[in-house]
Amino acid sequence: MMQLPNGEKTAETKSSKSLQPITTQITQNEGKAVVLQRADPWIYKHVDGWYYFTATEPAYNYIELRRSQTITGLADAEPVAIWHKHESGEMSEKIWAPEIHFIDGRWYIYFASGRADAGFAHRTYVLENESANPLEGAWTEKGKIIMNWESFNLDATTFEHKGERYLVWAQNDPAIKGNTNLYIAAMENPWTIRGTQIMIATPEYDWEKIGYLVNEGPAVIKRGGSIFISYSASATDFNYCVGLLTAAEDSNLLDAASWTKSPEPVFKTDEERDQYGPGHNGFTVAEDGKTDVFVYHARTYKEIEGDPLNDPNRHTFVKQLHWSEDGKPDFQVWNEGRTR
């Protein structure tokens, strides 16, 4: 059983004769898009047994949610637009990378947005909902998360560890050459960081600096005494790929020295499978309550006309997440047995 980033253990779902064994579901869907034209996917399995899905919609105008009792059922689940961008000012342009979390009995969505008068002036914002079902009820704007300095930032995720809640996100430091680095900070509440933000990753390898110097899209998973943060690097074309940070669970997570970066990408373009630029992933657990699942987006073709951000065909994929003998996630193993 996987421990979710919020510290909760996933619950076993009710048995259903209509459900195929999870190994069959994963095998049949690995390499196939589960949800079309949805980038930066996030699938959250709640203790009620439902899967809640959100992602970047291709027009960048609103945030949608859908839910299903199976992962593959998300493809046909009815999407509900729960929030629309503002007409002007903050939260009025390019709504990116929403994530849904359940914290202390309430739902929260973290997302990034620019301004209509400055489209790439992205900051991180938070929505809150007290309803049992987040597709219902009212979403309240909790406002912008105030970072230690004012600059482009996005892709916030949150997790709990040993009674402390943390935020991890990507941000541009004007004093550092490049686009975005990864930062971590403790949280006072779900919309406020506490203390000093700590940089835990900056683009340093060649594969992180193709097109742009980018570390972004962090996602957290815990297992076997370690905390892993996957992240994405380089431009959002076929060079986009996934890297990995690792820290011991007993280390000081607010100490940059606690985090070790893998020197090679752990998941990248696979031309044999027609998956290009995979990245901005998340993690969930399968219907059996035990099998870890890797959620990510990718395109099915290599060449893109114009700006990749204007290409809508980043689709949501899932695959089983395997684990190596040394206790690290192995993203390269596919269920037919081949290793990339």
C-alpha positions as CSV (number, residue, x, y, z in Angstrom):
1,M,0.0,0.0,0.0
2,M,1.4,3.4,-1.0
3,Q,1.5,6.3,1.4
4,L,0.1,9.4,-0.3
5,P,1.9,12.7,0.0
6,N,-0.8,14.0,2.4
7,G,0.2,11.2,4.8
8,E,-3.0,9.2,4.4
9,K,-2.9,5.5,3.5
10,T,-5.1,4.7,0.5
11,A,-8.2,2.7,1.3
12,E,-9.1,-0.5,-0.4
13,T,-12.0,0.0,-2.8
14,K,-15.1,-2.0,-2.7
15,S,-14.9,-5.2,-4.8
16,S,-16.6,-5.1,-8.1
17,K,-17.1,-8.0,-10.5
18,S,-17.0,-5.4,-13.4
19,L,-13.4,-4.4,-12.6
20,Q,-10.6,-6.3,-14.4
21,P,-7.5,-7.1,-12.4
22,I,-5.4,-4.1,-12.1
23,T,-2.5,-5.7,-13.9
24,T,-4.8,-6.3,-16.9
25,Q,-6.0,-2.7,-16.8
26,I,-2.5,-1.3,-16.7
27,T,-1.2,-3.6,-19.4
28,Q,-4.1,-2.7,-21.7
29,N,-3.6,1.0,-21.2
30,E,0.1,1.5,-21.0
31,G,1.1,3.4,-24.1
32,K,-2.5,4.5,-24.8
33,A,-3.9,7.9,-23.9
34,V,-6.4,7.8,-21.0
35,V,-7.6,11.4,-21.4
36,L,-7.0,13.3,-24.6
37,Q,-5.7,16.8,-24.7
38,R,-5.1,17.1,-21.0
39,A,-1.6,18.1,-20.0
40,D,0.0,18.3,-16.5
41,P,-2.4,15.6,-15.2
42,W,-3.2,15.0,-11.6
43,I,-5.2,12.0,-10.3
44,Y,-6.0,11.9,-6.6
45,K,-7.5,8.8,-5.1
46,H,-9.6,9.8,-2.1
47,V,-10.4,7.6,0.9
48,D,-14.0,7.4,-0.5
49,G,-12.6,5.3,-3.3
50,W,-13.2,7.8,-6.0
51,Y,-10.5,9.1,-8.4
52,Y,-10.5,12.9,-8.9
53,F,-8.8,14.2,-12.0
54,T,-7.7,17.6,-13.0
55,A,-5.2,18.9,-15.6
56,T,-4.4,21.8,-17.8
57,E,-7.2,22.3,-20.4
58,P,-5.7,23.3,-23.8
59,A,-7.3,26.8,-24.0
60,Y,-5.9,27.6,-20.5
61,N,-9.2,29.3,-19.5
62,Y,-10.6,27.3,-16.6
63,I,-10.2,24.5,-14.2
64,E,-12.1,21.3,-14.6
65,L,-12.6,18.3,-12.4
66,R,-14.0,14.9,-13.1
67,R,-14.2,11.7,-11.0
68,S,-14.5,8.0,-11.5
69,Q,-14.3,4.8,-9.4
70,T,-11.6,3.5,-11.8
71,I,-8.6,5.2,-13.5
72,T,-9.7,4.3,-17.0
73,G,-13.2,5.5,-16.3
74,L,-11.9,9.0,-16.1
75,A,-11.8,9.0,-19.9
76,D,-15.6,9.1,-20.1
77,A,-16.4,10.8,-16.8
78,E,-18.3,14.1,-17.2
79,P,-15.9,17.1,-16.7
80,V,-17.2,19.9,-14.5
81,A,-15.7,23.4,-14.9
82,I,-15.4,24.5,-11.3
83,W,-13.6,27.8,-11.8
84,H,-13.0,30.3,-14.7
85,K,-10.3,32.8,-15.1
86,H,-10.9,36.4,-14.3
87,E,-11.5,39.0,-16.9
88,S,-8.5,41.1,-15.9
89,G,-5.8,41.4,-13.2
90,E,-4.5,38.4,-11.3
91,M,-5.7,35.0,-12.3
92,S,-6.8,36.2,-15.8
93,E,-4.5,34.5,-18.3
94,K,-3.0,31.0,-19.0
95,I,-4.4,28.8,-16.2
96,W,-1.8,26.0,-15.8
97,A,-1.2,22.8,-13.9
98,P,-4.0,22.5,-11.3
99,E,-3.6,20.0,-8.5
100,I,-6.3,18.8,-6.1
101,H,-5.5,17.9,-2.5
102,F,-7.6,17.0,0.5
103,I,-6.2,18.6,3.7
104,D,-7.7,18.7,7.1
105,G,-11.2,17.9,5.9
106,R,-11.3,20.4,3.0
107,W,-10.4,20.3,-0.7
108,Y,-7.7,22.6,-2.1
109,I,-6.6,23.2,-5.7
110,Y,-3.2,24.7,-6.4
111,F,-2.7,26.3,-9.8
112,A,-0.7,28.9,-11.7
113,S,-1.9,31.9,-13.6
114,G,-0.6,34.9,-15.5
115,R,-2.3,38.2,-16.1
116,A,-4.2,39.4,-19.2
117,D,-1.8,42.3,-19.4
118,A,1.3,40.1,-18.8
119,G,0.6,36.6,-19.8
120,F,3.7,35.0,-18.5
121,A,3.7,36.7,-15.1
122,H,2.6,33.5,-13.4
123,R,2.1,33.1,-9.7
124,T,0.6,30.3,-7.6
125,Y,-3.0,30.5,-6.3
126,V,-5.2,28.4,-4.1
127,L,-8.9,27.5,-4.1
128,E,-10.8,25.9,-1.2
129,N,-14.0,23.8,-1.1
130,E,-15.7,22.4,2.1
131,S,-18.0,20.0,0.2
132,A,-17.6,16.3,0.5
133,N,-17.7,16.1,-3.3
134,P,-15.4,18.7,-4.8
135,L,-17.4,18.7,-8.0
136,E,-20.2,20.3,-5.9
137,G,-20.4,23.3,-3.6
138,A,-18.5,26.6,-3.7
139,W,-14.8,27.1,-4.4
140,T,-13.4,30.0,-2.5
141,E,-10.3,31.9,-3.7
142,K,-7.7,31.9,-0.9
143,G,-5.4,34.1,-3.0
144,K,-1.8,34.0,-4.0
145,I,0.9,32.1,-2.2
146,I,3.4,34.7,-1.1
147,M,6.9,33.4,-1.9
148,N,10.2,34.9,-0.5
149,W,10.5,37.0,-3.6
150,E,8.2,38.1,-6.3
151,S,9.0,36.3,-9.6
152,F,7.6,33.8,-12.1
153,N,6.5,30.6,-10.3
154,L,4.2,27.6,-10.9
155,D,3.6,23.9,-10.5
156,A,3.1,23.9,-6.7
157,T,2.5,20.6,-5.0
158,T,2.1,19.8,-1.3
159,F,2.8,16.8,1.0
160,E,2.8,16.0,4.7
161,H,5.7,14.3,6.5
162,K,6.0,13.6,10.2
163,G,3.4,16.1,11.1
164,E,4.8,18.9,9.0
165,R,3.2,20.1,5.7
166,Y,5.5,21.2,2.9
167,L,5.1,23.0,-0.4
168,V,7.3,22.3,-3.4
169,W,7.3,24.4,-6.5
170,A,9.2,25.9,-9.5
171,Q,10.3,29.5,-9.5
172,N,12.7,31.8,-11.3
173,D,15.3,33.4,-9.1
174,P,16.4,36.6,-10.8
175,A,19.9,36.2,-9.4
176,I,20.4,32.8,-11.1
177,K,20.7,32.4,-14.8
178,G,17.9,30.3,-16.3
179,N,14.2,29.8,-16.1
180,T,13.0,27.8,-13.0
181,N,14.5,25.9,-10.1
182,L,12.8,23.8,-7.5
183,Y,12.1,25.1,-4.0
184,I,10.7,23.7,-0.8
185,A,9.2,25.4,2.2
186,A,7.2,24.5,5.3
187,M,3.6,25.6,5.4
188,E,1.7,27.6,8.0
189,N,-1.6,26.6,6.4
190,P,-2.6,25.3,3.0
191,W,-2.2,28.7,1.4
192,T,0.8,30.2,3.3
193,I,4.4,29.2,3.4
194,R,6.4,29.6,6.6
195,G,10.0,30.7,6.8
196,T,12.7,30.6,4.2
197,Q,12.2,28.8,0.9
198,I,15.1,26.4,0.0
199,M,16.3,25.6,-3.5
200,I,16.7,21.9,-3.8
201,A,17.3,21.6,-7.6
202,T,18.6,23.8,-10.4
203,P,19.2,22.8,-14.0
204,E,22.8,21.5,-14.1
205,Y,22.9,18.6,-16.6
206,D,22.8,19.0,-20.4
207,W,19.4,17.1,-20.5
208,E,17.9,19.7,-18.2
209,K,19.0,22.7,-20.3
210,I,17.6,21.9,-23.8
211,G,15.8,24.9,-25.1
212,Y,15.3,26.3,-21.6
213,L,17.0,25.9,-18.3
214,V,14.1,24.3,-16.5
215,N,13.3,22.2,-13.4
216,E,9.5,22.2,-12.9
217,G,6.5,20.0,-12.3
218,P,7.4,18.3,-9.0
219,A,5.5,15.3,-7.6
220,V,6.1,13.4,-4.4
221,I,6.0,9.8,-3.5
222,K,7.3,8.0,-0.3
223,R,8.5,4.4,0.0
224,G,11.0,2.4,2.0
225,G,12.4,5.1,4.1
226,S,12.9,7.6,1.3
227,I,11.1,10.6,-0.1
228,F,11.2,10.9,-3.9
229,I,10.4,14.0,-5.9
230,S,10.1,13.5,-9.7
231,Y,10.3,16.7,-11.8
232,S,10.4,17.7,-15.4
233,A,13.2,19.4,-17.4
234,S,14.0,21.3,-20.6
235,A,11.6,22.7,-23.2
236,T,8.1,21.3,-23.6
237,D,8.8,19.6,-27.0
238,F,10.2,16.1,-27.5
239,N,13.1,17.1,-25.2
240,Y,10.9,17.3,-22.1
241,C,11.8,14.5,-19.7
242,V,11.6,13.4,-16.0
243,G,14.3,13.7,-13.4
244,L,14.4,12.4,-9.8
245,L,15.4,13.8,-6.4
246,T,15.8,11.6,-3.4
247,A,16.0,12.3,0.4
248,A,16.1,10.0,3.4
249,E,12.8,10.2,5.4
250,D,14.7,11.1,8.6
251,S,16.7,13.9,7.0
252,N,16.0,17.6,7.2
253,L,13.9,18.2,4.1
254,L,14.6,21.9,4.4
255,D,18.3,21.3,3.9
256,A,19.3,21.3,0.2
257,A,22.1,18.9,1.1
258,S,19.5,16.2,2.0
259,W,18.4,15.9,-1.6
260,T,20.3,13.9,-4.2
261,K,19.6,14.3,-8.0
262,S,19.8,11.4,-10.4
263,P,22.4,12.3,-13.0
264,E,20.3,10.9,-15.9
265,P,16.6,11.4,-16.8
266,V,14.5,8.6,-15.4
267,F,11.8,8.9,-18.1
268,K,12.1,10.4,-21.6
269,T,10.9,10.3,-25.2
270,D,10.2,6.7,-26.4
271,E,10.0,6.7,-30.2
272,E,9.1,3.0,-30.4
273,R,6.0,3.7,-28.4
274,D,5.3,7.1,-30.1
275,Q,5.5,9.0,-26.8
276,Y,7.3,12.3,-27.1
277,G,8.2,14.8,-24.4
278,P,6.7,12.9,-21.4
279,G,6.6,14.7,-18.2
280,H,4.8,16.8,-15.6
281,N,3.7,13.7,-13.8
282,G,1.9,12.7,-10.7
283,F,1.4,9.5,-8.7
284,T,-1.6,7.6,-7.6
285,V,-2.6,4.1,-6.5
286,A,-4.6,1.5,-8.5
287,E,-8.0,0.1,-7.6
288,D,-6.4,-2.7,-5.7
289,G,-5.0,-0.2,-3.2
290,K,-1.5,-1.6,-3.6
291,T,-0.2,-1.0,-7.1
292,D,1.6,2.3,-7.6
293,V,0.7,4.2,-10.8
294,F,2.7,6.8,-12.7
295,V,0.5,9.5,-14.3
296,Y,2.1,11.8,-17.0
297,H,1.4,13.6,-20.2
298,A,3.1,13.1,-23.6
299,R,2.5,13.8,-27.3
300,T,2.2,11.0,-29.9
301,Y,4.3,12.8,-32.5
302,K,7.7,14.5,-32.5
303,E,7.5,17.5,-34.8
304,I,5.5,20.5,-33.6
305,E,4.6,23.6,-35.7
306,G,5.1,26.8,-33.8
307,D,5.2,27.3,-30.1
308,P,4.7,23.9,-28.2
309,L,2.4,25.8,-25.7
310,N,0.0,26.3,-28.6
311,D,-0.1,22.6,-29.5
312,P,-3.1,21.0,-27.6
313,N,-2.1,17.4,-28.1
314,R,-0.4,16.6,-24.8
315,H,-2.5,13.6,-23.6
316,T,-2.8,11.9,-20.2
317,F,-1.1,8.5,-19.9
318,V,-0.7,6.1,-17.0
319,K,1.6,3.2,-16.4
320,Q,2.5,0.9,-13.5
321,L,5.3,2.3,-11.4
322,H,7.8,-0.5,-10.6
323,W,10.5,-0.4,-7.9
324,S,14.1,-1.5,-8.2
325,E,15.9,-3.7,-5.8
326,D,17.6,-0.7,-4.2
327,G,14.2,0.7,-3.4
328,K,14.0,3.5,-6.0
329,P,11.2,4.0,-8.5
330,D,11.9,2.4,-11.8
331,F,10.0,4.3,-14.5
332,Q,11.6,2.3,-17.4
333,V,9.9,-1.1,-16.9
334,W,6.7,-1.7,-18.8
335,N,4.4,-4.6,-18.1
336,E,5.3,-6.5,-21.2
337,G,8.7,-6.8,-19.7
338,R,10.8,-4.6,-21.8
339,T,13.1,-2.0,-20.2
340,R,13.9,1.2,-22.0
